[in-house]
Amino acid sequence: MNRKTRGSIASGIILILLGGLFLLNQFRPTFLRGLFGENFTWPWIVIGVGVIFLLAALLSVTGGLAVPGTIITGIGAILYYQNATGNWASWSYIWPLVPGLVGLGIFLSALLGDGGRKEIRSGLTMLVICVALFFILWSLFTAKLDVNLIWPVILIAFGLWVLIRGLTRSRG
C-alpha cells in the first residue's frame, strides 16, 4: 500500500471517528463531560482533533498529517490556556507560536519520511525563529521591558544563529 492510499485511509477514519463522536454528543450532551470528567472544556475538543491527526501521521507513516496535527493541537493548547486563565489578550504576543507550530509540523513530517535534511532544517529554523519572537513579544507585553535593552540581545542572538548556520553548512 502506497503513502497516498495510507493517508487517505487514515484521513477517512479520522473523519468518521470525529463525526461519530460529535453525533453521539448531540444525542447525549453530557457524553464528553462524562467521558473526560468535570475538567473537560471545549478546548479539549480542539486538542483531541489535533492529537488524532498526529496519531494518524504516526500510524500511517504519512508525514503530511503531522502539519495540521501540530497546528490544531497547538492552537487547542493555546485556547485551553486562555480559557483557563481568562487571558484572551495574550493573543497580542502568543501569535508567533502558530507559524512556529507549522515549523514543528514540517520537522515532524520530514522525520516521518516526507522530506529530507532541507525540510528538517527549514522546520527547525522556522520553529526557533517563532519561539524567539514569542519570547520577545511576551517580555515586551508582560514584563514591560525597555525595547532599547532587547534589540541588542536580538542582534547578538541572530548573529550567533547566522554564524552557526554558516559553520555547519561549510562542513557538509
ROSE-68395 format. One record per residue (C-alpha): residue in three letters; chain; z negated, y negated, x. Coordinates in nm, 3 decimals, m for minus. Each point is the difference from the previous one (the first is absolute). Layout:
N
ALA, A, Z, Y, X
...
END
This chain:
172
MET, A, 0.000, 0.000, 0.000
ASN, A, 0.101, m0.334, 0.148
ARG, A, m0.207, m0.318, 0.016
LYS, A, 0.175, m0.173, m0.286
THR, A, m0.066, 0.293, m0.232
ARG, A, m0.366, 0.024, 0.107
GLY, A, m0.042, m0.375, m0.054
SER, A, 0.154, 0.020, m0.347
ILE, A, m0.220, 0.293, m0.097
ALA, A, m0.313, m0.173, 0.130
SER, A, 0.090, m0.325, m0.180
GLY, A, 0.067, 0.186, m0.326
ILE, A, m0.334, 0.181, 0.020
ILE, A, m0.180, m0.330, 0.070
LEU, A, 0.156, m0.166, m0.303
ILE, A, m0.077, 0.297, m0.228
LEU, A, m0.364, 0.019, 0.115
LEU, A, m0.054, m0.375, m0.035
GLY, A, 0.164, m0.010, m0.341
GLY, A, m0.211, 0.295, m0.117
LEU, A, m0.319, m0.158, 0.130
PHE, A, 0.070, m0.333, m0.169
LEU, A, 0.108, 0.171, m0.324
LEU, A, m0.319, 0.204, m0.005
ASN, A, m0.198, m0.319, 0.054
GLN, A, 0.175, m0.155, m0.303
PHE, A, m0.124, 0.279, m0.224
ARG, A, m0.344, 0.008, 0.162
PRO, A, m0.076, m0.354, 0.127
THR, A, m0.315, 0.115, 0.178
PHE, A, 0.179, 0.280, 0.186
LEU, A, 0.039, m0.177, 0.336
ARG, A, m0.353, m0.142, m0.009
GLY, A, m0.134, 0.347, m0.084
LEU, A, 0.205, 0.154, 0.279
PHE, A, m0.095, m0.251, 0.268
GLY, A, m0.341, m0.123, m0.120
GLU, A, m0.137, m0.333, m0.109
ASN, A, 0.117, m0.175, 0.319
PHE, A, 0.362, 0.052, m0.101
THR, A, 0.178, m0.335, m0.031
TRP, A, 0.366, m0.082, m0.049
PRO, A, 0.082, m0.050, 0.374
TRP, A, m0.071, 0.371, 0.050
ILE, A, 0.314, 0.073, m0.203
VAL, A, 0.207, m0.204, 0.246
ILE, A, m0.169, 0.171, 0.296
GLY, A, 0.059, 0.340, m0.159
VAL, A, 0.371, m0.064, m0.047
GLY, A, 0.029, m0.098, 0.366
VAL, A, m0.193, 0.307, 0.116
ILE, A, 0.233, 0.220, m0.205
PHE, A, 0.299, m0.152, 0.181
LEU, A, m0.170, 0.057, 0.336
LEU, A, m0.080, 0.362, m0.087
ALA, A, 0.357, 0.054, m0.114
ALA, A, 0.124, m0.145, 0.330
LEU, A, m0.221, 0.239, 0.194
LEU, A, 0.068, 0.309, m0.210
SER, A, 0.376, m0.048, m0.024
VAL, A, 0.029, m0.138, 0.355
THR, A, 0.194, m0.290, m0.149
GLY, A, m0.105, m0.303, 0.198
GLY, A, 0.171, m0.245, m0.234
LEU, A, m0.273, 0.059, m0.259
ALA, A, m0.262, m0.120, 0.250
VAL, A, 0.123, m0.359, m0.024
PRO, A, m0.066, m0.050, m0.373
GLY, A, m0.311, 0.216, 0.036
THR, A, m0.160, m0.229, 0.257
ILE, A, 0.101, m0.314, m0.187
ILE, A, m0.136, 0.120, m0.336
THR, A, m0.320, 0.147, 0.147
GLY, A, m0.066, m0.313, 0.206
ILE, A, 0.059, m0.238, m0.290
GLY, A, m0.227, 0.220, m0.213
ALA, A, m0.273, m0.026, 0.265
ILE, A, 0.042, m0.380, 0.013
LEU, A, m0.022, m0.018, m0.380
TYR, A, m0.307, 0.226, 0.002
TYR, A, m0.172, m0.235, 0.246
GLN, A, 0.094, m0.305, m0.204
ASN, A, m0.103, 0.159, m0.329
ALA, A, m0.335, 0.116, 0.143
THR, A, m0.085, m0.333, 0.161
GLY, A, 0.178, m0.243, m0.232
ASN, A, 0.152, m0.160, 0.309
TRP, A, 0.349, m0.046, m0.144
ALA, A, 0.053, m0.305, 0.219
SER, A, 0.019, 0.235, 0.299
TRP, A, 0.376, 0.028, m0.066
SER, A, 0.026, m0.326, 0.193
TYR, A, m0.070, 0.189, 0.323
ILE, A, 0.041, 0.369, m0.087
TRP, A, 0.374, m0.010, m0.076
PRO, A, 0.110, 0.081, 0.360
LEU, A, m0.141, 0.348, m0.048
VAL, A, 0.280, 0.081, m0.247
PRO, A, 0.285, m0.024, 0.256
GLY, A, m0.241, 0.171, 0.242
LEU, A, m0.016, 0.290, m0.244
VAL, A, 0.380, 0.016, 0.016
GLY, A, m0.029, 0.029, 0.379
LEU, A, m0.256, 0.278, m0.038
GLY, A, 0.234, 0.177, m0.242
ILE, A, 0.292, m0.028, 0.243
PHE, A, m0.222, 0.140, 0.276
LEU, A, m0.114, 0.296, m0.216
SER, A, 0.356, 0.059, m0.118
ALA, A, 0.118, 0.019, 0.360
LEU, A, m0.279, 0.243, 0.086
LEU, A, 0.110, 0.223, m0.286
GLY, A, 0.348, 0.019, 0.149
ASP, A, 0.193, m0.277, m0.174
GLY, A, 0.034, m0.204, 0.315
GLY, A, m0.046, m0.010, 0.372
ARG, A, m0.176, m0.202, 0.266
LYS, A, 0.166, m0.320, m0.117
GLU, A, m0.142, 0.035, m0.353
ILE, A, m0.345, 0.095, 0.134
ARG, A, m0.003, m0.308, 0.222
SER, A, 0.135, m0.225, m0.280
GLY, A, m0.256, 0.123, m0.250
LEU, A, m0.290, m0.044, 0.241
THR, A, 0.123, m0.343, 0.107
MET, A, 0.023, m0.115, m0.360
LEU, A, m0.345, 0.141, m0.077
VAL, A, m0.164, m0.167, 0.301
ILE, A, 0.160, m0.339, m0.069
CYS, A, m0.104, 0.007, m0.366
VAL, A, m0.358, 0.111, 0.073
ALA, A, m0.028, m0.277, 0.261
LEU, A, 0.132, m0.253, m0.253
PHE, A, m0.250, 0.128, m0.256
PHE, A, m0.291, m0.051, 0.240
ILE, A, 0.124, m0.347, 0.092
LEU, A, 0.029, m0.106, m0.364
TRP, A, m0.327, 0.173, m0.090
SER, A, m0.184, m0.187, 0.274
LEU, A, 0.156, m0.331, m0.105
PHE, A, m0.083, 0.046, m0.370
THR, A, m0.343, 0.161, 0.028
ALA, A, m0.150, m0.124, 0.327
LYS, A, 0.159, m0.345, m0.022
LEU, A, 0.089, 0.017, 0.368
ASP, A, 0.174, m0.287, 0.171
VAL, A, 0.373, 0.072, 0.030
ASN, A, 0.000, m0.165, 0.343
LEU, A, m0.221, 0.284, 0.126
ILE, A, 0.209, 0.278, m0.152
TRP, A, 0.352, m0.095, 0.116
PRO, A, m0.072, 0.049, 0.373
VAL, A, m0.143, 0.345, m0.073
ILE, A, 0.308, 0.084, m0.208
LEU, A, 0.230, m0.109, 0.283
ILE, A, m0.196, 0.209, 0.253
ALA, A, 0.007, 0.307, m0.226
PHE, A, 0.373, m0.042, m0.067
GLY, A, 0.065, m0.045, 0.373
LEU, A, m0.190, 0.322, 0.075
TRP, A, 0.199, 0.183, m0.265
VAL, A, 0.333, m0.124, 0.142
LEU, A, m0.113, 0.092, 0.354
ILE, A, m0.108, 0.352, m0.100
ARG, A, 0.324, 0.058, m0.194
GLY, A, 0.202, m0.116, 0.298
LEU, A, m0.187, 0.229, 0.239
THR, A, 0.029, 0.304, m0.228
ARG, A, 0.372, m0.054, m0.062
SER, A, 0.081, m0.012, 0.369
ARG, A, m0.151, 0.346, 0.050
GLY, A, 0.183, 0.186, m0.263
END
